[in-house]
């Protein structure tokens, strides 16, 4: 790649183009286990699992999967929070050349059924608590076997010391059958001797579901090249930080691209310590900060805002934190100021990317100039251009806004079983993101708007069409339209405009209850407004953009 505008903003030691090490991430784990066998790989509530032990357990579970009939290319669903079993399952699946399908454990039966069917998953690894939900929909899917994980399997202390929500998750008892197995029961039956690596550099490794740039939820296909090179792009962004120098809190869920790549894979690539937290709430994070004193704390802005709203956090000695990494939305200036003051000047790095770019596309230079509101500059071996919004052909000048296009080794293979949707966003090697941005004179990018209607609330991507469809299914609703509206804490929150059928009555409480039964909690509209009609185009299409614009204007007043 030729010299680019943003290369002048790189800090010393960051390569303009990555000299890619063609090692798959499952092989990187073996390398870390060989070089640093006694270093901590996973720290789960105080139980410290070494790299040697983690690699051995991955081998055990890989053998179990093969014995259970999983072959190269088969899809294995994972529906777990951040547990040791999540990492073990991912790496075992990759090691045998199968495909790991990430699923959000907060999803409803309807949402899970769609993803399991769409992905062609043959097996699912999930929490014991969720087994009844999976069993209920199993006949509607291709799932042949369920592997249940207990949340307390790797705890170093009695369950009475757990948070109440964790104790609740442990209540489910499992009676094994031919089709329902317990993770701990099967893993101990197999040898931890090395397993022959079956993964291939250019083959599919992972399916991550996203609303994408258009349409309904789609499976983003990530190759082994994608996940390995993006992990390498991440770790090469910090040239002064060596192997084993980082102890990172895993605030991002591993079923999300940020947790999968930036936390799980990035840590393993460099033999860093991954401090796991099943549910990243402010009080739980504060507890980990007190006990573990990690030097890196990633998160979405809502996590940092939540922490700063806790008096206990502000009273702590936080000088052990060396760096914050933030994504999903810009950090407010006062949030940046407060984090720096409380830590004595920790580095703050804001990043940008999509599931379609494995996760990372741009980042603020580590230790370089911090420009609040920007998402930094393209990372090594990444090309970005900004084009006109009409035809997407004309390259915009510095300072002019347009659609962000990304090219690089981290760009996805495409959407699973959706060639039409793939062609709409992948053109001549460029990913059309649907995001509107602008370059400054130093190559820093600022996101100014979104072409797509995606709502980003608390770091979660929410596609309003899905909410519309569920609202339309309500027997008392004539029309509905969901939009993202500005929110001080979540960045955006979901508002639903609802038109009730003539002669019917419906309360906000009744509709909220209905939504909670049909969709994940973070998608449920937090604001509901009953209206007589909705704005429409000449052909009858509901004009979502008008409703959203009206809400933005209200927020400014």
Secondary structure, 3 states (H helix, E strand, C coil): CCCCHHHHHCCCCCCCCCCCCCCCHHHHHHHHHHHCCCCEEEEECCEEEEHHHHHHHHHHHHHHHHHCCCCCCCEEEEECCCCHHHHHHHHHHHHCCCEEEECCCCCCHHHHHHHHHHHCEEEEEEEHHHHHHHHHHHHHCCCCEEEEECCCCCCCCCHHHCCHHHHHHCCCCCCCCCCEEEHHHHHCCCCCCCCCCCCCCCCEEEEEEECCCCCCCEEEEEEHHHHHHHHHHHHCCCCCCCCCCCEEEECCCCCCHHHHHHHHHHHHHHCCEEEECCCCCHHHHHHHHHHHCCCEEEEEHHHHHHHHCCHHHHHCCCCCCCEEEEECCCCCHHHHHHHHHHHCCCEEEEEECCHHHCCCCEECCCCCCCCCCCCCEECCCEEEEEECCCCCCCECCCCCCEEEEEEECCCCCEECCCHHHHHHHEECCEEEEEEEEEECCCCCEEEEEECCCCEEECCEEECHHHHHHHHHCCCCEEEEEEEEEEECCCEEEEEEEEEECCCCCCCHHHHHHHHHHHCCHHHCCCEEEECCCCCECCCCCECHHHHHHHHHHHHHC
